[in-house]
Amino acid sequence: MLVLGLTGGMDLPHEDLKVFDFGRIPHDSAAVLVQDGKVIAAVEEERLNRVKHTGKAPLHSIRLCLSELNLTFADIDKVVITTREQESDMYARDDFFYRESLFKNAKEMLLDFFYKIDGTNYDPNNIVFVDHHICHAASAHFMSGFDRSLTVTIDGQSQEGYAGYIISAEGTNFKIIDRITNDNSLGSFYISVIRMLGYHQHDEYKVMGLAPYGDPSKFRRMLKKAYVLLPEGKFKLNLAWSTALFDFMTPRKKGGPITQEHKDVAAALQEALETIVMHILTHYQQATGHTKLSMAGGVAHNCSMNGKVLYSGLFDEVFVQPAAHDAGNALGGALYISNKFQSDDAPEKLEHLYWGSRIQDNDGLGELLKRWERFVGFRKVDNIEEETAKRIAEGSVFGWVQGRAEFGPRALGNRSILADPRPAENKNVINQMVKKREGYRPFAPSVLEEYVADYYEMPSTKAPYSYMNFVLRTKEDKQQLLGAVTHVDGTARIQTVSRATNDKYWRLIDEFRQLTGVPILLNTSFNNNVEPIVDSEEDAIVSFLTTNIHYLAIGDYMVEKKNVGTDDYLHMAPTRLVNSELKKSIGYSADGTKHTSHEVRLHFGNKYKKVIPEEVFLILEHSDGEKSLGELAADLGFSEQSKGEIVDCFIELWSLRLVNLKPSERVAALSARS
């Protein structure tokens, strides 16, 4: 049985995101293909359309999933939408008025969408709608491998009106014990406070990383006024309370300096979240007698909280679904329906998350790299793991791209930036090189599973540590040794690496161990601060060229940068992104002076835009993906002097992922003929 799970909105790449009457903006779109209960392919749309947390229709994700088995929609037995039908119909009807849509309900809209993808007239009876939090719960329980578990989902909010479910799960049967309403949303509570710290939705993990720098006692009494713990695991929040913080602290504007006061608020907030969650879990563990816990929902990404759950010893085993946010609902929805129709088959325990795009074989990589040879030098090596480990031990920082991409928010050794975990200064080195992020945020250690207990204090509670889901305490005598991957409070968000699930990454770390005696590498996601984790080989090359990473290891190829100048970039062909637009605006200043501005922007709100010179605007307007920057500049009559400024602007736009630059095949062909 083939089941395709989908989550996200229905906006196409060239359309602006809209806010619906019910106030929810779709995010974290994804598609997951499940065959007879086994995951065949899973990918978030952001990896493919290159916009973080995109809520656009999972168009590219669907195509990738179908291509994995060379399918069309006609082959899919069930398509699962991860919201109840009545809420999905609200989406379609709101769109009816928003864009004068022809569709009166969700099924009509979806059938038209599927037809546009591959011409299939899909059977509407095979479209299934599943409750948002049931999808979260299914993603956790079915992937845990547990026969029975207390399954808890906690997130921001859902269209159905709930921000969490407490479920007693046994086999394929889910008994809902309690629900958390949107009014008592722990996700919304966290966001309401982090706004005081200059952060917003999707920045929650940043504040979690800031919390260990603060003293929770300074704002503990204040935070306790925001919630009340009630009998039987219940609680009540006052979400409006966060505005009271204005009278007791100095709110931080986005990008402003972080003071000790802000760190103290973060610490108190993290403590409050952990207190409430432990209150819930303690009661329902005692009430149900469950010894195993499964968790999902966006709040389950709080790995510091998850670590506290482990060290509490409340459960014998804990499983946190690694793609716990809304993208994981595509996984949960597909598994739920697959198991509903094939209940005789035991759910398959999660072993890895390498379900995304594949890189090409070495022959294909060689051809691709040859097209970029004006910018990179490359050679195929016999033992890429040995040479990479040697250079990392000597101080180099690597982009490491292998096999299939990971599903979920973490790079787990196939789309990673890697470095020596020992020198504490490596945290600053990588931030300056590529991340351009807050300096306080920690990096994660990837440790061979055979050695994890030698470096970290292992709780008595069992849990899979392969997915960076849990913060553990680093053994005191190892903290100074692991300066680059140990946080200020002596903890680390660990990833264990198994030879059975990622042999190449395991061998790389083992080569490093043989050289240094340390079976650990610093691992962070391969991307800069404006883009999602790289997906394709070309994504990796672009990120490599627009950051200061020393080397790129892709397949069995060692890649390094060449020294290039303006003339080299003039041989690049610029292209507009399909989800972008050029805007020319005529306005007036306060004294009535008329002025004209030009900008390029993506269809994702005002976050992704940049004012550009008129010359750059005209080049983009005339670009066709074939002519080079030099050819376009010449066609438009720009001077030689202006070409350098044009190139500098295009490099900046390229680094911001607002345009594409690729080696011009036209120029290469002309050069070859001459």
N, C-alpha and C positions, 0 to 999 in steps of 0.2 A: 504494500500500500504506500503510495506516494502522497505526502502531505506537505504543503507549502505554507509556512507561517509568515505573516506580514505585520509590521507595525510602523506607524508614522502617519503622515498626512497624505494628501493627494495632489498637492501643488507640483507642477512640472518644473524642470530646471529654469525655464525662462520666465516663470511667473513669480510675482512677489508673494512672500509669506503674508498671511492674513491672520488677524485675531478674530475669533468667532464670538458670537453673542454670549456663549457660556464661558468666555474668558480664557480658554486653554489654547496654548499654541503647541502644535505637535513638535516633538523632538525625538532624537535618537532613532530614526527610521532604520529598519533592518528587514532582511529576508532570511529564512532558514528552511532548508529542504531536509525532510526526514523520510527515510525509506524503511518500512517495517520496524519502526522504533529506533533506527540508527541514524545519527546525523550524517548527512552526505556533504552538505555545504552550508555555511553560515557567514554572513557578512553584514556589517553596518554600512549604510549608504554613505556616511561621511568619508569612509576610506576611499570611495570611488568618485564621489563628486567633489571631494577635497574641501569641505566646509564643516567645521566642528559642530557636532550635535545637530546636524541638519534634520529638519522635520519634513523635508520634501518627500514626495512619493518615492518609494524604494525601487525606482526604475532600474538602475544599474545593478542593484543587489539581486533583483529577480532574474535578470538576464544571466548573471554569474551563476546563480543556483541552477537554473535550467540547463545552462551549458555544461555543467559538471557531468550530467548523464545524457547530454544531447537531447533534451526534452523540449516539448512545447506545452502550453497550458492544456492541450487536449489529453496529455498523459497524466495530469495531476488529478488524483482522486478527490482530494479535499483542499480548499484554500481556507486558511484560518485567519480571521481578523480579530485582533486582540482587544476588542471592546464589544460590549453588548450591542445588539442590533439597534435598539431604540436610540442609543447614544450615537451610533454610526449614522443613523438616519438624520439626526440633528445636524451632523456635520454636512451631509449632502444637501439638506434643505437650507442651511445657512449659506452654502455655496450657491444655491439656486438664486438667492437674492443678491449675493455678493458679486457674482460674475454673470448673472442672467443665464445660469446653467440650465441645461435641458433635463436634468435628472431630479426626480422627486424623492428618491431614496438611495441608500448606500449601494444596494445590489445593482441598480441601474448604472451608477457611476463606476463601480468596479468592473462590470461586464464591458463597458466601453473602454476602460483602461486596459483590460486584458486583451481585448481585440486589437487595440493599437500596438501592443507589444509584438504579437506574432500572428494576428489574424484569426485567432481561435474564437469561435462562438461558444463561450464557456457555459456550462449548465448552471443556472443560478441556484439550483437545489444543492449543489456541492460547495457553495460558499457558507462557511460556518462562523458564527460570532461567539466569542468566549469572553467572559468577564475578565476585566483587567487584572484583578488580584488573583483570580484562579490561574491565569497565565503565569504570574510571578510564582505562585505556589507550586505549579506543575514543573516549572523550570528548576526549582530547588529540590523538591522531593524526588522526582524521577531521575535527576542526575546524581543524587546522593548515593544511590545504591542501597539505601535503607529500605527494609521491608515495612517499617512503620516509623513515624517521626512526628514530633511537634513541629509544624511548619508555620513560620511566622513571616509575613510580608509587611514591610514598612517603607513608605515612600512619601512623596510630596502630596499628590492628590490624584484622583481619577475622575473621569466624567461620570462614573456611576455614583459618585458622592463619598467614596471611601479612600482612606489613606493607609489602610492596612487590614489584614485578616489574621486571625489566630485559628489555625486549622489542626485537627487531629487527622493525620494522613495514614492510611493503611492500604498497602497495595495501590490500587487505582481509585480507592474510595477516599473522598475528601469530606470530612465533617467540619463545617464552619462552627467554631465555638463562640467567636466574638468578632466584631468589626470595629475598626478605628475610623471615625468619621473625618471628613476633610477639615472640620472645625477644630479637630484635635490632632492635626497632622504634625508629626515630628519633623518631617522634611521641611514643611513650611515654617515651622518654629525656628529651625536652624537657619534658614534663609533670611527670616525676618531680623535675626540678630546680626548675621554677617553683613547685612547692608550697612549697619552702623560701623563696620570695619572696612568699608569701601569695596566689598565683594558682592556678587550676585549669584543667581542660579547657575549651577555647573562649576562654581568656585568653592564648593563646600570642602573639597579635599585640601585646598590651600589653607583654610582656617584650621582644619584638623592638624596639619603640619605645623602651624603656628602655635597651637595650644601648649606644647611642652615648654615653650619659652616663658610662659606666664605662671602666675600664682592664682589658682582658682579661688582662694579664700577672699581675695580682694573684692570680688563681685558675687560671691556665693549667695549672700542674703538677697541681693537684688534678683538674681536668676531664680531663686526659690519662689519669688513672688509671681513668676510667670507660669507656674504649674502647681497642681495639687495632686498628690498620690492618694488614690481612693482604694477602698477594700477590693479584693478579688481581682487584683492585677489591673484595675482601671486607673485612669488619670484624667485630668482636665487641664487644658491649656488656655491661656489668655494671649492669643497671637497679637492683639493690639498693644500688649504691654511693652513690646520692644521700643516703641516710641518714647517711653519713659526714660530710657537710657540717655536721651538728649540732656536730661537734667543732671546726670551723674558722671558723664564722660564727654570727651570731645570727639564727636564722630569723625571718621577719616574719610576724606574724599578719595575716589578711585585714583590710584597712582601716587597718592600722598605718602609722606613718611609714616612708618609704623612705630608707634611709641610703646613703652612698657605697659601703659594703660590698655592699649589695644590687645597686647599679648595676654594681659590678665583677663580681659573679657572673653577672648578665645578659649582660655583655659577653663573658665567658669562655664561657658557654653558646652564645651566637650564633656565636662563633668556632669552637667545637668542631663545631657542626652544619655550618657551611660547609666545614670541613676534611674531614669525613667525606664529604659529598656531592661535593665536588670530587675526592676520591679515587675514588669510584665512577664519576663521569662521565669522568674522565681515562682510566681503564683501558678502559672499554667503548667510548669513542670510538676509541681506538687499536686495540682488538681488532676492531671492526666496520667501521671506516672511515667511519661515518656522519658527515656534515657538518651534519646537521640534528637538533635535539633537540626532543622534545615531552614535556611533564611534566604530571602531575596527582596527586591525592592531597592530603590536608590539609596536608602539609609544604610542598607547592608554593605555598601561600599566603604563605610567608615571602619577601616581596618584596625584603628586603635580601639574602638568599641569592641570589635570582634575578638581582639586579643584579650580584653578584660573578661569577656565571656568564657574564653578557654581557661584562663588562669583561675576563674572562680570555681571550677570543678563541678558546676551545676549539672552538666551532662557528661555522659561517657564519650559521646562522639558529636561533633559539630560539622556541618557542611554549609558553606556559603557559596551560592551559585556565582561564578566569577563575572558573568555579564548580568549583574543584578539589576541594572537600570532598565529603562523601558525597552531598549534593543533586545534584551533577554526575553521579553515577552513573546517575540516571534518564535524563539526556541520553545518556551513553555507552552504556547498555544498549539504548536505543531506536535509536541510530545503528548499533550493532553488528548487531542483528537486521535492521534495514532494509537495510544494506549486504550482509549475508549472503544475503538473498533477492533483492537487486537489485545484484549485484556489477558489472554492466556500467556502472552510473552512477558517475561519479567523486564522491567525497564533496564536499559543499559547504563551502567555506572560511568560517570565521566572519567575519562582517562587523559584527555588533552583537549586543547582548543584550536588546533591547527586545521581549521575548516575553510579558510578564505582563499584568496587568489594564489595561484602558483607562479613561481618564477620560471623562466624558460630553462631548457637544458644548456649545457656549456656552449654548444654550437650556436644556439640562438643568442646567448649572451655575448658571444664574441662578435656576432654581426651587429648587435645593438651598440656595443661599446665602440666598434669601429666608426659608427656614424658620429660619435662624440670625440673622436681622437684629436680634434683641434684643441680640446679642453682637458682631456685626461690621457694619461698613459696607463696601460694595463698589460697584464701578463697572466697566463694560466699557470698555477703552481701545483705541484704534486701533492702537497700536504698543506692545505689552506689553514687548517686548525693550528698546526705547529708554527707556521710563520706568523700568523696573527697573534698567537699567544706570546711569542718572542717579542714582537714589537709592542704589545700592550705592556709587558713586563719592563720594557725600556722607556715607557712613558707615553706612548702614542694612544690617541683616542680613535676608535674605529666605529664606522657604520657597518653593521653586520646584517646581511639580507640573505635568507635561505628558505627553501621550501615553501610551504603554504603559510599565508598570513594568519595571525591569531584572530579569533573572534572575541570581542569585548574591549575594554578600555586599556588593557595592559599589553605592553610588548614583552613577550615571554621567550625571547631568544631567536626569533625569526625575523623581526623587524626592529632591531635594537641598536642603541649606541652603547658601546662597551669601553670600560677603562679599568685601570688598576684600582682595587678597592682600598688600598692601604693608605696612600698619602691624603691627609685631610684636605689639602689644597685642591685636590681633583674636583671637589664640589664647585669651587669657584672657577676652575679652569673650564669645566663643561658649561657652566652657566654663561661664561663670557664667550665661549666658542659658538654655542648654538642655541641654548634654551632661552637666554635673555629673560629669565624669570626671577621671582623673588629669591634672594640668596639663602633664606632660612629653610627652604624646602629640601627634604632629604632625598637621597637616591637609594635605590633598592639593591640588595645583594642577591645574586644568583649563586646558589651553593649546591654542590653535588650532594645528592640526598644521603649518600653514605657517610658524610661528615657533618651533617647538620647539628647533631647533638654535641659535637666537640666545640661548637662556637655559640650556640644559643641555648637558653634555658627552656627545656621542652615541658609543656604542661602535661599533666596526667591525662587530660582530655585529648582524644585522638581527633585529628583533622588533616585534610589534604593541604599541604603547604606549597603546591606547585603553581599557585595563581596570584600571589601577592595579596591575599585576602586578609592576612593576620599580621599584626605587629607583635613581635616577640622580644623578650629582653636578651640583649647580647651579654654573654658571660663577661664578668667584670675584667678578667685577665685578657680578654680579646678586644675590648673596646678601643684601646689605643692603637692596636695593630690594624683594625678595620676603620680607620679614621674617616674614609670617604663614604662609608655606608652605615655609619652608626649615628643616630640622631642625638640631639642635645640631651635627651633623657636616658640615653643608653639603650635605645630600642632600635629595631630594624623591621621593615616590611619585607619579609623574606620570600624568595622563590626557590624551592628545591627543584633540582634538575635530574630527571631520570634518563638513563641510557635507553630504556625501553620506549620512551615516547619522543625523545629528541636526541638521537645518537650524535649528530654533528655538533650540537651545542655542548653536550656532555663531554665530548672529546676535546673541544676547545678549552673548556674549563680545566679538564684533567691535564692538558698540556701546560696550562698556566700553573697548575699545582706542582707538576714535576719541576718547573723552573724556579718557583718561589716558595713552595711548601704550603701555599694557601689555595684551597679548593674553591675559590670564590671569585666572581667578577662583579664589578659595578655594572648594573644594567638599568638603562633608562630608555624611554621610547624614542625611536628614530623619527624626529620631526623638529621643526623650529617652533617658535611660540605663536605662530599664526595659522598653523595647519594641523590636521589630524596626523596620526602615525602614517608613515609612508606605506604604500600598498604595492605598487608596481615597481619593476626595475627602473623605469624612467623617473618615477617619483623619488626613488633613492638617489639617482644620479643628480637630479635637480637639487634635492636637499643637501647633498654632499657639496655641490658646487656653490651653493649660496650660504654655506656656513663655514666654520673654520676647522671642521673635523679633519684629522690628519690623513686617514686612509678609509677606503671603502672595500670591504670583502663581500663579494656577491657571487654566489655559486662558488666555483673554484678560481675565480679571478681576483687578483690583487689590483686595486685601482688607486692611482694617485693623481693629484691635480698638476696641470702644467701652468707655467706662467703665461698669462694671456693679456692682450691689450685691446684697445678700442677697435682696431681693425678686425680682430677675431670676432667680436660681438656683432660687428656690421655684417658678418656672414650668417648670422642667426635669423631665422624667420619668426616674426612675432605673430601670435594668433590671439584673438579675443576668446574668452571663455564663453561657453554656451549659456552659462547662468549669469552673464554680465551684461551691462549696458553702458553706453557712452552718453553723457549728459552735457549739454551746453546751456548755460543759464545766463540770462541778461537781467541785471538788477541795478539798483541805485544805492549810493551811499547816503549818509545823513545830509550832506550838502547838495544832494541832487545829481551828483556826478554818475554818469552811466558807466557800468563796468560789465565785462563778460568773463565768465569762469567756465572751465572745462573740468570734467571729472570722469573717472571710471569707477563703477560700483557693481557689486554683486547683488542679486535679488535675495538678500538676506538681511534687510534692514540697513541702518546707517553704520553698523560696525565695520563693514567691509567696503570702504570707499577711499578715494584719494584724489585730491585736486592735481591736475597735470597741466604742463605747458600746451599751448595750442599746437605746436609742432608734433608732439607725441599724440595728441588727440587725432590729428589728421592722419598720421601714420597708422594708428589703430583703425581708423575709419576705412582706410584703403587696404588694410592687410587682408591677404587671402590664404595665408598658411604656406605659400610657396615662395613669394618674393622675400628677399632678405631685407634687413633694416637698411643696409647700404643702398639697395636698389630702390626701395620706397623713398628714402631721403632724397636720392637723385631725381626720381620722378617728380617729386614735389618741389624741387628746386632749392633745397636747403643747402646752406653754405658748409664748407668743410669744417669751419670753426664750430658750427652748431652741432655737428655730428657727435662730438665728444659729450656734450651736455645731454643729447638725446639718448646716447648709450647709457650714461649714468642713471638717467631717469628710468629707462627700461630695466636695468639691473635691479633698481629699488622695487619697481612694480613686480618684477619676477620674484624677488625675495619675499614680497608680501602676498604672493600667489594671486595677484590680480590680473596677470597676463601669463601666457605661455611663451617661452622662447625655445626653439628647437633648431638644430643644425639644418640649414636650408639644403634640401636634396637637389634643388634646382641649381644652386651655386656649386654644389659638389659635382654634379653631372657636367656642368660647363667646364669646371676645372679639370675633370678627368679627360674630357675631349681635347682640351688645349694642351 
